[in-house]
Amino acid sequence: MAKKRRSGYKIPHKTCWHLYSLQNLNSEKFIKVVNKILRQEWQVIK
């Protein structure tokens, strides 16, 4: 029998982005991510 997940568990938001993962985003998501990177809320991993 499968185990049930805890209802209170939430996946944390991604705050560090690799250059290769930015290439796979659609244009709207890419713009949102780049704006947050420029405001230094998120960071890019080289």
Gaussian input, Z-matrix of N, CA and C with variables (Angstrom, degrees):
# hf/3-21g

backbone

0 1
 N
 C     1     B1
 C     2     B2     1     A1
 N     3     B3     2     A2     1     D1
 C     4     B4     3     A3     2     D2
 C     5     B5     4     A4     3     D3
 N     6     B6     5     A5     4     D4
 C     7     B7     6     A6     5     D5
 C     8     B8     7     A7     6     D6
 N     9     B9     8     A8     7     D7
 C    10    B10     9     A9     8     D8
 C    11    B11    10    A10     9     D9
 N    12    B12    11    A11    10    D10
 C    13    B13    12    A12    11    D11
 C    14    B14    13    A13    12    D12
 N    15    B15    14    A14    13    D13
 C    16    B16    15    A15    14    D14
 C    17    B17    16    A16    15    D15
 N    18    B18    17    A17    16    D16
 C    19    B19    18    A18    17    D17
 C    20    B20    19    A19    18    D18
 N    21    B21    20    A20    19    D19
 C    22    B22    21    A21    20    D20
 C    23    B23    22    A22    21    D21
 N    24    B24    23    A23    22    D22
 C    25    B25    24    A24    23    D23
 C    26    B26    25    A25    24    D24
 N    27    B27    26    A26    25    D25
 C    28    B28    27    A27    26    D26
 C    29    B29    28    A28    27    D27
 N    30    B30    29    A29    28    D28
 C    31    B31    30    A30    29    D29
 C    32    B32    31    A31    30    D30
 N    33    B33    32    A32    31    D31
 C    34    B34    33    A33    32    D32
 C    35    B35    34    A34    33    D33
 N    36    B36    35    A35    34    D34
 C    37    B37    36    A36    35    D35
 C    38    B38    37    A37    36    D36
 N    39    B39    38    A38    37    D37
 C    40    B40    39    A39    38    D38
 C    41    B41    40    A40    39    D39
 N    42    B42    41    A41    40    D40
 C    43    B43    42    A42    41    D41
 C    44    B44    43    A43    42    D42
 N    45    B45    44    A44    43    D43
 C    46    B46    45    A45    44    D44
 C    47    B47    46    A46    45    D45
 N    48    B48    47    A47    46    D46
 C    49    B49    48    A48    47    D47
 C    50    B50    49    A49    48    D48
 N    51    B51    50    A50    49    D49
 C    52    B52    51    A51    50    D50
 C    53    B53    52    A52    51    D51
 N    54    B54    53    A53    52    D52
 C    55    B55    54    A54    53    D53
 C    56    B56    55    A55    54    D54
 N    57    B57    56    A56    55    D55
 C    58    B58    57    A57    56    D56
 C    59    B59    58    A58    57    D57
 N    60    B60    59    A59    58    D58
 C    61    B61    60    A60    59    D59
 C    62    B62    61    A61    60    D60
 N    63    B63    62    A62    61    D61
 C    64    B64    63    A63    62    D62
 C    65    B65    64    A64    63    D63
 N    66    B66    65    A65    64    D64
 C    67    B67    66    A66    65    D65
 C    68    B68    67    A67    66    D66
 N    69    B69    68    A68    67    D67
 C    70    B70    69    A69    68    D68
 C    71    B71    70    A70    69    D69
 N    72    B72    71    A71    70    D70
 C    73    B73    72    A72    71    D71
 C    74    B74    73    A73    72    D72
 N    75    B75    74    A74    73    D73
 C    76    B76    75    A75    74    D74
 C    77    B77    76    A76    75    D75
 N    78    B78    77    A77    76    D76
 C    79    B79    78    A78    77    D77
 C    80    B80    79    A79    78    D78
 N    81    B81    80    A80    79    D79
 C    82    B82    81    A81    80    D80
 C    83    B83    82    A82    81    D81
 N    84    B84    83    A83    82    D82
 C    85    B85    84    A84    83    D83
 C    86    B86    85    A85    84    D84
 N    87    B87    86    A86    85    D85
 C    88    B88    87    A87    86    D86
 C    89    B89    88    A88    87    D87
 N    90    B90    89    A89    88    D88
 C    91    B91    90    A90    89    D89
 C    92    B92    91    A91    90    D90
 N    93    B93    92    A92    91    D91
 C    94    B94    93    A93    92    D92
 C    95    B95    94    A94    93    D93
 N    96    B96    95    A95    94    D94
 C    97    B97    96    A96    95    D95
 C    98    B98    97    A97    96    D96
 N    99    B99    98    A98    97    D97
 C   100   B100    99    A99    98    D98
 C   101   B101   100   A100    99    D99
 N   102   B102   101   A101   100   D100
 C   103   B103   102   A102   101   D101
 C   104   B104   103   A103   102   D102
 N   105   B105   104   A104   103   D103
 C   106   B106   105   A105   104   D104
 C   107   B107   106   A106   105   D105
 N   108   B108   107   A107   106   D106
 C   109   B109   108   A108   107   D107
 C   110   B110   109   A109   108   D108
 N   111   B111   110   A110   109   D109
 C   112   B112   111   A111   110   D110
 C   113   B113   112   A112   111   D111
 N   114   B114   113   A113   112   D112
 C   115   B115   114   A114   113   D113
 C   116   B116   115   A115   114   D114
 N   117   B117   116   A116   115   D115
 C   118   B118   117   A117   116   D116
 C   119   B119   118   A118   117   D117
 N   120   B120   119   A119   118   D118
 C   121   B121   120   A120   119   D119
 C   122   B122   121   A121   120   D120
 N   123   B123   122   A122   121   D121
 C   124   B124   123   A123   122   D122
 C   125   B125   124   A124   123   D123
 N   126   B126   125   A125   124   D124
 C   127   B127   126   A126   125   D125
 C   128   B128   127   A127   126   D126
 N   129   B129   128   A128   127   D127
 C   130   B130   129   A129   128   D128
 C   131   B131   130   A130   129   D129
 N   132   B132   131   A131   130   D130
 C   133   B133   132   A132   131   D131
 C   134   B134   133   A133   132   D132
 N   135   B135   134   A134   133   D133
 C   136   B136   135   A135   134   D134
 C   137   B137   136   A136   135   D135

   B1=1.4405
   B2=1.5249
   B3=1.3124
   B4=1.4603
   B5=1.5200
   B6=1.3321
   B7=1.4542
   B8=1.5190
   B9=1.3124
   B10=1.4604
   B11=1.5233
   B12=1.3251
   B13=1.4588
   B14=1.5205
   B15=1.2975
   B16=1.4518
   B17=1.5188
   B18=1.2957
   B19=1.4521
   B20=1.5242
   B21=1.3303
   B22=1.4508
   B23=1.5179
   B24=1.3334
   B25=1.4551
   B26=1.5194
   B27=1.3388
   B28=1.4505
   B29=1.5244
   B30=1.3142
   B31=1.4574
   B32=1.5269
   B33=1.3255
   B34=1.4745
   B35=1.5248
   B36=1.3325
   B37=1.4556
   B38=1.5203
   B39=1.3054
   B40=1.4646
   B41=1.5250
   B42=1.3230
   B43=1.4603
   B44=1.5238
   B45=1.3187
   B46=1.4653
   B47=1.5196
   B48=1.3184
   B49=1.4575
   B50=1.5192
   B51=1.3141
   B52=1.4511
   B53=1.5276
   B54=1.3117
   B55=1.4603
   B56=1.5263
   B57=1.3252
   B58=1.4597
   B59=1.5243
   B60=1.3241
   B61=1.4607
   B62=1.5246
   B63=1.3292
   B64=1.4703
   B65=1.5226
   B66=1.3195
   B67=1.4636
   B68=1.5180
   B69=1.3160
   B70=1.4626
   B71=1.5270
   B72=1.3220
   B73=1.4554
   B74=1.5210
   B75=1.3423
   B76=1.4672
   B77=1.5265
   B78=1.3076
   B79=1.4724
   B80=1.5235
   B81=1.3320
   B82=1.4710
   B83=1.5256
   B84=1.3117
   B85=1.4606
   B86=1.5305
   B87=1.3303
   B88=1.4554
   B89=1.5302
   B90=1.3303
   B91=1.4634
   B92=1.5211
   B93=1.3260
   B94=1.4716
   B95=1.5276
   B96=1.3209
   B97=1.4678
   B98=1.5254
   B99=1.3225
   B100=1.4666
   B101=1.5275
   B102=1.3157
   B103=1.4673
   B104=1.5213
   B105=1.3207
   B106=1.4676
   B107=1.5207
   B108=1.3225
   B109=1.4657
   B110=1.5246
   B111=1.3304
   B112=1.4633
   B113=1.5276
   B114=1.3316
   B115=1.4685
   B116=1.5319
   B117=1.3216
   B118=1.4653
   B119=1.5266
   B120=1.3356
   B121=1.4619
   B122=1.5247
   B123=1.3262
   B124=1.4523
   B125=1.5118
   B126=1.3421
   B127=1.4515
   B128=1.5262
   B129=1.3325
   B130=1.4634
   B131=1.5139
   B132=1.3173
   B133=1.4657
   B134=1.5168
   B135=1.3157
   B136=1.4721
   B137=1.4984
   A1=109.31
   A2=117.23
   A3=122.35
   A4=111.12
   A5=114.59
   A6=119.77
   A7=110.05
   A8=116.08
   A9=120.44
   A10=109.15
   A11=115.52
   A12=119.95
   A13=109.58
   A14=115.01
   A15=119.97
   A16=108.89
   A17=117.61
   A18=120.49
   A19=112.31
   A20=118.87
   A21=121.99
   A22=114.18
   A23=117.94
   A24=120.93
   A25=110.44
   A26=116.96
   A27=121.59
   A28=109.13
   A29=116.03
   A30=121.37
   A31=108.35
   A32=118.55
   A33=119.94
   A34=111.09
   A35=115.63
   A36=120.82
   A37=109.97
   A38=115.01
   A39=120.93
   A40=108.42
   A41=117.18
   A42=121.20
   A43=112.63
   A44=117.96
   A45=121.94
   A46=108.39
   A47=115.76
   A48=121.32
   A49=110.34
   A50=116.41
   A51=122.61
   A52=107.56
   A53=117.28
   A54=121.36
   A55=112.34
   A56=117.12
   A57=120.72
   A58=111.57
   A59=118.30
   A60=119.75
   A61=111.58
   A62=117.58
   A63=120.52
   A64=111.53
   A65=117.65
   A66=121.19
   A67=112.48
   A68=117.78
   A69=121.39
   A70=113.67
   A71=118.38
   A72=121.11
   A73=111.49
   A74=115.19
   A75=117.54
   A76=108.00
   A77=117.32
   A78=121.14
   A79=112.91
   A80=118.82
   A81=120.80
   A82=111.37
   A83=116.80
   A84=121.42
   A85=110.38
   A86=117.10
   A87=121.95
   A88=110.57
   A89=117.24
   A90=121.32
   A91=110.89
   A92=117.68
   A93=121.11
   A94=111.01
   A95=116.03
   A96=120.72
   A97=110.59
   A98=117.20
   A99=120.68
   A100=110.53
   A101=117.86
   A102=120.13
   A103=111.65
   A104=117.74
   A105=120.50
   A106=111.58
   A107=116.97
   A108=120.24
   A109=109.85
   A110=116.87
   A111=120.43
   A112=112.16
   A113=117.07
   A114=121.03
   A115=111.97
   A116=116.16
   A117=124.84
   A118=113.18
   A119=116.70
   A120=120.53
   A121=109.35
   A122=116.15
   A123=122.74
   A124=108.83
   A125=116.98
   A126=119.58
   A127=110.92
   A128=114.15
   A129=121.90
   A130=107.98
   A131=115.29
   A132=121.97
   A133=107.36
   A134=116.71
   A135=120.16
   A136=111.30
   D1=138.45
   D2=-177.25
   D3=-74.45
   D4=144.32
   D5=177.59
   D6=-78.89
   D7=146.58
   D8=177.66
   D9=-87.46
   D10=145.03
   D11=176.67
   D12=-79.73
   D13=151.67
   D14=175.10
   D15=-69.81
   D16=132.05
   D17=-175.98
   D18=-70.23
   D19=-23.59
   D20=-177.66
   D21=-87.19
   D22=-2.28
   D23=-177.38
   D24=-80.50
   D25=127.75
   D26=177.41
   D27=-126.12
   D28=142.14
   D29=177.84
   D30=-77.83
   D31=130.24
   D32=179.24
   D33=-67.27
   D34=151.92
   D35=178.73
   D36=-71.16
   D37=147.50
   D38=179.41
   D39=-77.76
   D40=121.93
   D41=-178.48
   D42=-115.75
   D43=-13.91
   D44=177.63
   D45=-114.96
   D46=128.21
   D47=-175.84
   D48=-119.84
   D49=138.55
   D50=174.56
   D51=-94.64
   D52=149.00
   D53=-177.42
   D54=-56.71
   D55=-37.03
   D56=-178.72
   D57=-70.28
   D58=-32.76
   D59=179.40
   D60=-72.50
   D61=-26.40
   D62=176.66
   D63=-68.78
   D64=-27.67
   D65=-178.75
   D66=-67.94
   D67=-25.41
   D68=-175.24
   D69=-90.14
   D70=-3.10
   D71=-177.16
   D72=-80.59
   D73=152.03
   D74=172.69
   D75=-74.27
   D76=167.87
   D77=-170.29
   D78=-63.61
   D79=-38.43
   D80=-179.38
   D81=-66.05
   D82=-45.91
   D83=179.75
   D84=-65.98
   D85=-38.53
   D86=179.39
   D87=-60.85
   D88=-44.54
   D89=179.96
   D90=-62.95
   D91=-41.80
   D92=179.11
   D93=-62.94
   D94=-43.49
   D95=-178.60
   D96=-66.59
   D97=-44.69
   D98=-178.44
   D99=-65.04
   D100=-38.74
   D101=176.89
   D102=-61.57
   D103=-40.79
   D104=178.05
   D105=-69.66
   D106=-32.53
   D107=176.33
   D108=-67.31
   D109=-41.92
   D110=179.82
   D111=-66.94
   D112=-31.11
   D113=176.33
   D114=-83.00
   D115=2.71
   D116=178.84
   D117=62.03
   D118=28.83
   D119=173.22
   D120=-82.48
   D121=-34.89
   D122=177.62
   D123=-120.57
   D124=169.17
   D125=-178.91
   D126=-133.81
   D127=159.01
   D128=179.64
   D129=-104.27
   D130=133.02
   D131=176.02
   D132=-95.97
   D133=130.27
   D134=-178.97
   D135=-92.26

